Amino acid sequence: MVTIVKGTTPDITVSFSNVDVVSITSAVLTITRSGVNVITKTLAEATIEGNSITWGLTQDETLGIPAGGAEMVCNWITNSGLRGASKCERTYFAPNPLNEVMT
């Protein structure tokens, strides 16, 4: 399980071993809570490096999710039409232990 502390700005990286990342034309990272998409990030919001795609979450995005469990998945399409999805990763949004966040 991945833990994300509310009010932080984490990076979420998805690595690919069987797909050439440069052939991916569409990728969407979705964080879902109780069946509702709470964060959706597109390929345009990502950084591609090597065999990985990385998305950054903003402080506002992490603060906007109540503490508790969520699921994270990346869906993608290549330029040849191949579609795929990452393994669904269980995520926990933890309260900020400092009880304050700088804004």
Secondary structure, 3 states (H helix, E strand, C coil): CEEEECCCCCEEEEECCCCCHHHEEEEEEEEEECCEEEEEEEHHHEEEECCEEEEECCHHHHHCCCCEEEEEEEEEEECCCCEEECCCEEEEEECCCCCCCCC
